[in-house]
Amino acid sequence: MKKSTFKEQVVSYLMLILGSALFAVGDVMFVNPYHLAPGGVYGLANVFNALWGWKISLAGVCMDIPLLIIGTIILGPKFGVKTVISVILIPVFTYLLEITWGYDPVIYDYNRGFFEANPEVDFYINENGYLKGFVPDFFLNTVVAGLIYGVAIGVIFRAGATSGGSDIISMIIHKYTKISLGTLVLIVDSIISLTTLIAFEDIRLPIYSIILIFVESKIIDLVVDGMKSYKTMFIVTDEVEAVRDYILNDLQRGGTLLVGTGLYQGNERKMIYVTLDRTDMVKLKSNLHRIDPKAFVNIMESSEILGFGFKALPTE
């Protein structure tokens, strides 16, 4: 193994450890104390913990490992070593937090009057499962939990792994129904979130769980794809050489010249295909009016650009 490849592997495994640890922190310290279930195996594990006192780590691993085995049998060997390690690391870190931190919330206020009237009382669990005197701040906790979950899962993805869980269920259903995987993930996670309404009869819980999923998804995109936004432009112009010169010399970017045929008159037309960051896209768009006021431009959002001049192609 080359030195650079070995270094990349070490970094990816360190990222896997970090992501798994952050996931456990988000689940035990932020999600569980508020009885949230933002989809996934650990969303169900939180519900089981609140209802019957099962440890999150034990419930999570008891669902994750069978799903991984069933998924491998049905879908084939799609799950790499890193995913298996992630499935092991997450319950390990979760268990360590359960025995050291417990299930106390990080973000909360408390009823001062209750404690002033009962100075001998520390923290007790009331009939709804919340700490007596505990005044929840659902919105702030949901946002913070979404940030932590998003960073955690994004780092795990960057390491070349997945967190397993309910995604495997979606992949299995996708194989037999051909419903899009994104739709199935949303359906499965939403059903898991709705279990909080059935379990606790509190309409706020599934709503905040879904908000958490939304925040989490946006943070995952930022971690995986980065902050930079790219635009792909298709430019049909009669001033091909002038536009080409501006892209190559002023923006110092490359592109591709495509030749096509117009539908209306059947004339041969030349089209420039170029991908730019947002700043260069604005420069090119504003200068196109000067170069060719009659140019036709189609601009599309590019979620990920791989190759020379952009993000390197994955090594595995």
N, C-alpha and C positions, 0 to 999 in steps of 0.2 A: 504494500500500500504506500502510495506516495505520501510525502510529509504533509503537503497541503490537504490531501484527502483525509489523512488521519486527523489533522487539526479540525477540519470541518465536521468529522464524525464526533469528535470530543465535544465540540460546541453544540452540536445537535442534541447529544445526550444530556448535556448540562441544561439546555433549554427544556428538554422533556421533563427533567427533574423539577426545574423551576415552575413550569406550567402546571404540573401535577400538584405541587405544593400550594400554588396560588388557588387552584380549583378547590382544594380542601379548605383553605382559609375562607373563600367566598361562601362555600356551602355551610360550614359549621358555624361560622361567626356572624354571618349576615343573612343567609337564606333561611336556615333552619329556625332561628329564634322567632322569626316572623311568620312561620308556617307557610312559606311560599313554596311553590313547586314549578320552577321554570323549565318544565319538560325534562326528558332524559330519565335514566335509571335513578339518578340521585334525587330527582324531583319526587319520584315515588318513594324512595328511601326516607325522605324527610317526612312524608305523610305517615308512613309506617312507624317512624320514630315517635311522632307526636301522638298517634293513636294507641300504640301498644308498647312503646318504650324500646323498640328494637334499635340497636346501634346502627347508625347510618352506614358505617364502613362494612358491617357484616351484611346488611340488606343489599348494599350496592354490589359487593363482590359476588353474592349469591345469585344476583340477576345478571351481572356482566359476563361472568365466565360461561354459564350455559348459553347465553346469547352469542358469545364469540364462537363457541363450539358449533352451535346450530348454524350460524352464519357461514362458517367455514365448510360445513357439510353441504349446505344448499347452494352457496354462492361460489364455492371454491376458495383456494388460498389467496384471498384478496387482502387479508389483514397481515401486515408485516410484523416483524419482531418488535418494533417500537410501539405499535398499538398494544401488543400483549404486555409490554413493560408498563405502558401508561395505565392499562386496566389493573395492574398490580400496584403501581405506585400511588394512585389516587386513594384507594382504601387504606393503604398504609399510613399516608399523611393524615387522612381523615381520622383514623383510629388514634393516632398520636395526639391530635387536637382534642378528641373526645375525652381522653383520659387526663389531659393536662388543663385544657381550657374549659371543657364542658360545653354546655349549650347556651351560655349567657350571651346576650346581645352586646354588640359594640356601640351601636347608635341607638340611643333612647333618652328619654327624660324620665323623671319619676315624680310621683305624687308626694310632694313635701309634707302636705297635711297628714297623709297616712302615716308617715314615719315619725312626725312630730307627736302624733297621738299614740303611737306605738313604738316608743324608743327601743324596746327590747327586740323588736322584729328586724331581722336582716332581709333576706329575700325568700319568699314562699311562693309556691306555684298555686294559682287559683284554679277554679273549676274549668276555665277555658284553656288552661295550659300556659297562660302567660304569668309572668312574675307579678305578685301583688305590688302595687305601687308603680308598676312599669307603665310608662306612657309612650306608646310606640310612635315613631316618626316614619311612617310607611314610605313616603315619597323619597326622602333622603336615603334611607336604607336601600330602597329598590335601585336607585341610581348608582350608588356605590357598589352594590352587589353586581349590577350589570357591568360596571367598569372592570371589576375584579374578574368576573367570569369571562368577559370578552378578552381581556389580556391573557388569562390563563389558557383558554382554548385556542386563541390566536397563536400563542407561543408553542403550544402542542402541535398545531398544524404546521408552523414554520419548522418544527423539528422533524417533520415527515411522518407524523402519527395522527391518530384520531383518538377520541375518548371512548369509542365503542358505544355501548348502551343502545338507546332507542333508535339511533341511526341505522343499526343493523336490522331492526324490525322494518324500518322504512325501505331498506334495500331489498329485503325479502319480498315484501308486498309489491314493490316496483317490478320485480322479476316476473310476477304472475299477472299483474294488472296493467302494466305499462303506463300507469299514472306517473306524472313527473315526480322525480325524487324530491325536489324542493317542496312541492305540494304535499307529499306524503309526510315529510319531516314536520311541516307546519301542522298537519292534522294530528299526528301522533303527539307532538309536544303540547298542542292545545288540549287534547283529551286528558293528558297527564295533569295539565294546569287546572282543568275543571274538577279533578278529584278533590282539590282543596275546598271547593264549594260544597261537595257532597259530604266530606269529612267534618268540616267545621261550620258549615252553614253561614259563611261570611262572604258576601259577594265581592268584597274588596280583594280577597286573596287571589282569585284567578285573574282579576284585572291587573293587579300589581305584578303578578307572575308574567303576564303577557308583555307588560311594559318592560320588565327586566329582560325578557327575550329580545325585544326590539333594541334596547340599549346594547345588550351583549352582541347582537349581530353586527351593529355598526362598528363597535370596537374591534371585533374580529377582522372586519374588512380593513380597518386602519392598520392593525398589527401585521396582517398577511400581505396586504398590497402597498402599505405605506401611505404617507400623506400626499404624495405627488399625484396629481390628476393628469391623465393623458387624453388627448383628443385625436381622432383619426379623421382626416380631411380627404374628400374626393373632389378634385377641382377639374371641371371641364372648361377649357379656355382656348381661345385662338392665339393667345400670347404665351405659348408654352415656354419658349426660350427665356422670356423675361421673368416669368414666375420661377422657372428652374434656377435661373441665376440668383434670384433673391433668396430662395431656400438654401442653395449651396453656399453662397458667399456672405449674405447678411445674417442668416440664422445659423449657418454652419451645420445644417442637418442634411440627411439623405432622404431619398424617396424612391418611388418606382413610377415609371412612365408606362401607362397602359394605352393600347390602341383599340378603339371600338367603333361601332357603326350607329349613327343616330337613327332612331326609330321613324321619325317623321319624314325626313328627306333621304335617308339612306346614305348620307355622306360619312366618310371616315372622320372620326373625332379622336383627339388625344386627351387623355385624362391623367392627372398626377395624383398618385396615392402617397400620402405622407402622414406620419404620426408624430405629434409634437406635444410638449407640455403646455399647460394652459397659457403661460406667458408668451411663448413663441406663436401659439395659435392666434392669440389676440393681435400680435404684430402682423402676422401674415394676412389675417382677415382684413385688417384696416388698410393694408397696402395693396390688396387686390383691387380695391376700387380705383386706385391710381393706375395700376398696371393694366387692368382689363375690367372696365365697369360692367361688361356684359357676361362676365364669368358666371358659371353655375357652380355652387359649392354645397356639398353635403358634409355636415360635421356630426360625428358620432362619439359618444362616450366610450372610452376603452378602459375596461376594468383592470386588465393586466397586459403588459407588453414584455415579451421575452426576446432576448437576442442581443446582438452587438449594439452598443450604445444605450441599452436599457438594462433591465434586470437580467442577470445571467440565467441561462437555461439550467434547470435542476440537474444535479449529478446522479440522481437515482429515482 
